[in-house]
Amino acid sequence: MTDNFFPKFFGCLIVGILFTEISISAPKIYSAMYSLKKGGIEFARSKHDLSYNSNLDEWCMTSFSYTVGIFSIKKDDRNETSCFKYNKSNHFNAMNSNVSSNDFVRTNTYTYNRTKGKKNHIVEVKRVDDSLVTVIDGTPSTQKSYASIDRLVAQLFGYTFKKIKVNDKGRERQYNFKIIGKETITTIFGTTESIVVSKNINESKRNTLTWYSVNNDYIPVVIEQYRIDEHKFTATLIEFQD
């Protein structure tokens, strides 16, 4: 990532004021498709579906990512599902508070299944009392987890969080989010006002920038991932249905 990227945004808005301008957007049922490219070449797609179970009062996000084109010769499929509880009132309070704690969304279950070639890797997470318990490839993890959410939920509500512990495919990690500005970009929705959020993970060289569409319920429309200063890929929203 170039050094002149951040000043471009910092000169526009004061982050503290920007937080107060963000309205609350509760989850909504939708289906979205993202195209993943590096150097202008598409190597994968990722389909995301958000649904609601009224009997359980539970939201579920599913994500299926897979290689495309010539890259599909080397199979690399990833399935993720996160089911979570959401409280809109607590979400509103979180958006208008400087407190880093989270009490508006909680993961109930999470699964991650990656098939790379002939190898298969499975992570299963479920809530037991007030903790998330992890089983990796059939073996229970001995690590005590204090995370309240998984990585899919973290991405979905990244414009809300500041610092939060996340169950990241079975590992507990601290995610650090920061709103760095607003930008008007061209998306499948047309000219779109977006807030730009940076995400850094403690003890990780990777960082992410996400553009959340302000007028479209803060759906992520562009996601860029970097490793130190090297651009790894860009995910762009190419299909959307609600």
N, C-alpha and C positions, 0 to 999 in steps of 0.2 A: 504494500500500500504506500503510495507516495506521501511525502511529508506535507505537501500543500493541500491534501484532501481535507483535513480537519479544519484549518482556518477558514475554508470556504463556507463552513456551516456556523462556526462559532461567532463569526461576525454578524450573523443574521438575527439570532435570537438568544435571549438569556434562558438557560435551561429551566430554571426555577419557574419562570413565567410560562414557559411552554407547557409544563405539566398541568397548570391550572386551565389551559385552553382545551385540553383533551376531554371529550365527552365520553360517557360510559357506553360501551358497545357490548351487550350480552352476546353469548354464542348464538349462532344461527345455523340452520341446516344448509349445507352446501356441498358441492363437489367441485374440485379444482384440479387442473393439470399443470405441472411445471415442466419446462424444458431446461435441461442442464447442459451448459456449454462451457468450453474452455478454448480460448483462441478462436472463437467464432464457429467451432465445430461441436455439434450436438453429440453427446456420448451417452446420455441417459434421460429418462423421463420419470416423474414422480407424481402419482395420483393420490390426492388427499380427499377424504370424505368425512364430514362431520355430521353425526346423527344424534337423535335424542330419544331415550326410552322413558316415556311418561310413567310407566308402572314403577320403575326404579328411581325416577327423578335423576337420571344419570345421562351425561353426554359421553359420546365415544368418538374419538378421532382415529381413523385408519389411514395408513400411508403405505403405498406400494411403489417401490423404486426399482427400476430395471434398466439394463443397458440396451441401447438401440443401435441400428445400423451395423456397421462392421464390428462395433464394440460388443455386440450381442454374441459374437463367436466365443468370447470369454464371459460366460454367464456370471452375473453378479446381481442377484435379486434380493431385495430387503423388504420384509413385511414388518410393520409396527402397528400396534393397536394400544390406545390409551383410553380408559374409561374413568371419568372423573365427576365429582360433585362441584356445582357452581352456585355461588350466592351473590346475586346482583347488588344487594344492599351493601354487603361487605366489600364488594369490588369498588363501589362508589367511594366508600370511606378510605380504601387503600389509595385510590387515585388522588385524594385530597389530603394525604398525610405524608410526612417525611419518614415514617416508620418503615423499616425494611422487612418486617415480619409479614407473612402471608396467611390470611385466614378466609379468603374468598374462593379458593379453588383447591381441591384435594384429589390426588390420584387414588382410585380404588384398585385398579389392576392395570398392568402394562406388560406387553409381550414384544419381543424383538426376535425375528427369525431371519438369518442371513444364509443364503445358499450361494456359495462361490465355487464354481466348478462342481466337484463331487463332495465338497465339504459343507457341513451344515452346523450352524451355531445358533443356539436358542437361549434367550434370557426371559425368565418369567418373574414378574413382580406382583405382589398382592399386599393389600393393607391388612395388617393384623393389629387390632386395637389402634394405637396411634403411631405405628411404625410401618414402613414398607419393607417387606421381607423378600429377598431375592434368591432365585434358584437359577444357576448357570449350567447349562448342558446337563441337567439332572442332579447337580450337586448344590445343596443349600450353601449360601454364602455365610461366613462367620462374622462378616463386618456388620456392626451396628449402624443402622441408617437413621439419620434425623431429617432426611429430605421429606418434603410434603408433596412434591410433584415429580413428574418424569420429564424427559427432554421434549416430548411433543407438546405438552402443556406449556412448558417454558417458552417454546417458540411461538405458540398461539397467543400468549399474553405478554410477550416480551416488552411491549410498550408500557406495561404497568409496573413491572418489577424494577428493583434497584440492585439489591444483592439477595440471593436466595440459594439455598442448598437444593440440588437437583439429583434425582436418580438417573444417571446417564448410562443406560444399557448395563445396569447392575452396579456401577461405581458411583459413590457419592462424590459430587463435585460442586464447588461454589461457582455459580454464574453471576457475573457482574454486568448489569445493563446500564446504558446511559443514552438518553435522548440527546442527539447532537445537532438537531436542526430540522428544518422543513425544506422540502424541495418539490417542485412541480415537474412531473415526468409524464411521458407518454406510455400508456398501458392499454390493455384490451378494453378498459373502461373509457378510454379517451384520455384527454388531458387530466391528470390526477394529482391532487395535492396529497403529499405523503409526509409522514414524519419518519426520520431516519434514526434508527436505534443501533448502537454498537453493542456487541456481546463479547465479553472476554471470559475465559474459564481459567480459574486459578491453576497454576502449574501446567498450563497448556500453551503451546506456541501458536495455536489456531485462534482466530478471531473472526467475527461475522458482522456484516452490516445488513440490516433488513429495512426495506421501505414498506411501511404499513399505509394502506390507502385510507385517508381520513374520511372520505365520503362513501366508503364501501365497507363499513363495519370493521375497519382496521385489518382487512385481509392482507397478508403479506403479498406484495406484487413483484418484488425483486429481492433476491437474497444473494449476497456476495460473500464467499468464504476466502480467507487468506491464511497463509502460514507464515508468520513473521511479516515480511513485506511482499511475499510472493502470492499472486492471485492464483487460487486453485480452481474455482469455477464460479459461474453465475447461474442462478435458477430464476427463470422468468415465468410468470403466470401467463399461460397461453389459452386456457379454456376455463370457463367458470359457469356454474349453474346453481341457482338457489331455489 
